[in-house]
Amino acid sequence: MKRAHVLSVVAVAALTLSACGGQNNGSGSESGGEQLSGPVVIDGSSTVEPLSIAASELFMEKNSGVQVSVSASGTGGGFKKFCVGETDISGASRPIKDAEGKVCTEKGVSYTELQVANDALTVVAHKENTWADCLTVTQLKKIWEPDSKVTNWNQVDPSFPDQKLDLYGAGADSGTFDYFTDVINGKEGASRKDYNPTENDNITVQGVSGSKGGLGYFGFSYFEENADKLKAVKIDGGKGCVEPSVKAAQDGSYTPLARPLFIYPSDAGLKKPQVEKFVEFYLEKNDDIVKAARFVPLTDDQKKKAKDALAALQAKAAGK
C-alpha cells in the first residue's frame, strides 16, 4: 500500500477517534502509573499491513515512548519470523497452518488468534474490460489452475474477445495466495506458474491497469483505493453474480472470496506492557481503524470472540 494512503488512513482515524473522545481515553497510555516505552514488532500479511499501520500510528500518538514497526513479508514469511521469536505480533490473511504452529511449539512460542477485520478478496480487471462483468468460480479455476493453457480471454468464454490474458496475483508467501488457490483451485498452493507474482499489491494495480487484458486479485481495500483505475469483477459462486462489498462479505453472499483477517500476538509479547496495551488498543478502537482503512468490520459476535480470546491470553501470559 502506498505510504501516502496509509497516512491518510491514520489522519481520518485520528479525527474519528478525537471526535468520539478517543484521544482522552487512557487505555494504552500508561502501565502501572508509568509511561509506556519500548518496541512492538509486527510482520506478516500485506493485506493486514494497512490496518496495523493505522493502529500503530494512532497508538504512538498517545504513547511517544513506544516504537511500533510494521513490515509485510507475507503471511507465511511473517510466521517464519514469529515462530522463532523475532516478532511480537504476526499479521495473517489466513489461519496459521499446522506445520507453522508446530514450529512455534518447537521453539516455545505460544500465541492466540485474534480476528481484527473481514475482507472481500477482489478480482480486478482493466477499466476497458467490457466483457467480463462476472466470472464463475469454474472460469476462475480454468484460468488459474496448475498447468492452465488459457492465455487469451476467448479461451475463458467463446463470447469474449480475442484479447491476450495478462495475469497478476499474490506471491507464494502470501496468505492471499493460499486462500485464493484453496477456494478457487481446490488445493492450497495449487496455481499456474506463468503469471506475475508479487507481495506488493501496488504492482498488481499497475500491471492490471496498464494492460487491457489484465486480471488480478487482492484485498478489497486495495480495490477501493484504486477504483478509479480498475474494475471489480462480480463472482458467481453458484448462486448468481455478487460484487464485493462490506455487506456481501458480512452476510456470506460473496462466496467463496470473503475471508477473515487476523493478528497473532505471542504470550511472550504480551508480557511486555507496551505490546499488551497496543493489542488492547487494536481491539478497543477496532471499528474506527477498520472503517478508516476501508476493510469490512467485525460482527458483534466476532468482536466478542476476539476480546474474550485476548482476555484469556492476557491471563495466561500473566501466569494466572
N, C-alpha and C positions, 0 to 999 in steps of 0.2 A: 504494500500500500504506500502511496506517496506520502512523504512526511508532511507536506502542506495539508493534506486531507486529515491526517491524524491530529495535527494541531488544531484544525477547525473543529474536529470532533470534541477535543478537550475544551475548547472555548465555549462551545454550545453546552456541553455538560456542566461546565463551571457556572454558567449563567443559570442553568436549570437548578443546580444544587443550591446556589445562592438564593434564588427566588423562593425555594421551599425551606430555606433556613438551614440547608446542609452545611454551610460554611461555619455555622455556630455550633454544630453538633460535635461534641468532644470525642466521639468514637474514633479510635485510631490515632488520636493526637498525643496521648500520654500513656505511660505504663508505670504503675506504682508511684505516681506523682513526679516521675522524671520524663523529660522529653525523649521521644524515641530517636534512635540513631542506628546506623549500620546498613548493610546491603540487603537487598531482596533480589535474588537472581532467578529469572524466568527464561525458559526457552521452549520451543516446540512449534505448534501449528502456525502456519502463516495466516490461516483463516481466523484463529483466535487472537493473533497478534494485535490487531487494532483495538479489540476490547481491553486487552491487558495494558496497552499503551495509554488508553484513555483513563483507565483506573489508576495507573501509576502516576500519571501527571497530576490528576486530581488529588491523589493521596499525598504526593510530595509537596503540593501547595500548602498543605496543612502540617506537614512533617518535614521541615527543611533538612533535618539531620539524617533522613533516610534516603538512600540511593537505590532506586528500583531500576534494574536493567532488564530490557525485554529484547530477546532475539528470536529469530524464526528459522530454525534449521529443518522444519517439517515435523510432523507428529512423531514419526519413527526416530528421526535424528534427535529430537528433544528427549525421548525416553531413553535413548542410549546414554545421554549425559545425566539424566535424572537418576537412573538406576545404578549409577556408580557414585552418586552423591555430589555431582558437580553443580546441581541447581537445587533451589528450594521448591520451585513450582514448575510443573510441566503443562503446557497448553496442548490440548488434543482435540482433533475433529473426529475422533472415533474412540471407543473404549480401548483401554490398554489390552494388548494381546497376552495370551497365556505365557508365551515364550518370554515376552518382555517382563511380565510380572515375576517369572521365575528368576530372571537375572536380578531384579530388585531384591527378591527374597534372599538370594545367594549372597548379595552384597550388604544385607542388613538394612535395606531401605524399605520402610513401611509407609503407606500412603492411603489416602481416601479419594475417591472420585467425586467431584462436585460439578454438577451441571450449571453453567453460567449463561447459556443462551440456547436458542434454537436457530437453525439455518435452513434455507431452501437452496440446495445446490443447484446452480443455474446453468443451463446450456445456452450458449450465446452464439449468434451468427452476425454476419455483416449487415449493416443497416439496409443495404440494397438487395438483400436476400428476400425476395417476394414470394418464394415458392415453399419454403419450409416454415410455415407458421406453427405447425405442430408435428412432432415426431413421436412415434410409438417406441416403447422400450425395445420391441423387436427390431425396429430400424436402427436404434442406437447400438444395439448389440451387433447388428450386421456391420456397422461402421467400425466399432471399437474392439471387436473380439480378436483374440490371438490369431495371427496369420491372415487377417482380413485382406482381401484383394480389392476392396472398394476404394477407388481413387477418384471417382467422378460422382457428382450428385445424381446423374441419371441412372447410376447403378443402385442407388438407395431406393428410388422410385422412378419408373419409366416416364412419369409425367414431369419430373424435374428436368431442368435444362442441362445441356452439355457444358458443365462447369466443373473445372478441377476442384477437388476437395482438398482443403488445406487445414490440417488438424493441429490443434494446440491443447495441452492439458497438463495436469499435475505430474510432478516427478514421482519416482518410486518411493521416496522417503516421506511423502505427504499422506496425511490421513485422508485427504480428499481423494487421492488416487486409490487408496484402499477401499474407501466407501463406494466410490463410483464403479470400480471394477467388480466389486461384490454384487451390488444390486442390479447392475446392467449386464455384466457378462457371466454372473453366477458363481464367480470364484474370486476371492480377494487376490489382487496382484495379476490377474489374467488380463492381458491387454496386448494389442498390436504394438510393435516397437517403432514403426516408421511414422512417428509424429513428433511434434516439437514439445518435449517435456520441460517443465520448469517449476521451481519452488517459488518463483516470483510471479504473482498473478498479473502484474502490470505488463509483463512480457506477453502474456496471453491476450490482454487487452490490445496491445499494439499490433500483435500478429493478426488477430481476427478482424480488427477494424481496418487493417491495411490490405486485406485480401477479400475480394468479393465472394470467393468460395470458402472463406474461413469458417471454422466451427471449433468451439472450445467449451470448457466448463470450469466453474469456480464458485465461491460462496456468493450468496445473494447480495451482501453489502458491496462487493466489488462491482456487481452489475449496476446497482443503484448509483454508485459513484460515477459510472461510465455509461449511463443510459442514453446520453446524447451521442455516443459513438457506436453503440451496439444494440442488437435486437435480442430480447429474451425469447427463446423458443418454448412454446407450450409442450407439455409432456402428457402422453396418453399411457397411463399405467394399467389400462384395461377397463376404465370406466369413463372414458372420454378425455378430451383435451383440457388440461388445467395449467394456468400460468403460475409462476412462482410468486408468492405474496406472503405477508405476515399471516393472514387469516388461513390460507391454504396450508401453510406449514404447521400451524397450531391445531387445526381441526383434522389433520390427517389426509386431506383430499389430494395434496400434492405428493403423490406416491409414484415411485419409491425414493424420490430425491430429497425429502425433508429429513433432517438429521439433528441430533443434539450436539452441543459443543461443551467441552469440559476444561476444568483445570484440575491438576493433581498436586496438592501440597503434601510434602512428606512430614512424618512425625517429627523428624529432626529439625526440619524447617520451622514448624510451628512452636518449637521450644524457644525460638528466637522471638522476642516480643514484637519486633518490627514486622516480621513475617506473619505472625498471628493476627496483628491488628490490620495488616494490609488485606489478608484474606477476609476478615470480618467486614472491612470496608467494601470489598469487591461484591459481597453478597448484600450488605445493607443498602448500598447505593446502586444495586444491580439494574433496577428499572431505568434510572437516569442514564447509566453507562450504556446499556443495551440500546436504548432509544437514540441516543446521540450517535452511536456507532452504526446505526441502521441495521441492526440484527433483529431477529424475531424474539420477543420477550418470553420469559418463562411463564408457564401457567402457575396458578396458585399452588397446585399440588407439587409441581416441580420446585417451587421456591421453598416450600416446607421441607421437602425431602433433602434439599441441599443444606438448609440451615440445621436440620437435625443431624445430618452426617458431619457437618463441621463441629457441632457441639460434642458429638461422640469422639471425634478425632482430637479435639482440644483436651477433653478429659483423659484420653489415653496418653497424649503427649505429656500431660502434667503428672502422669503416674497415679491418677485417682482410681 
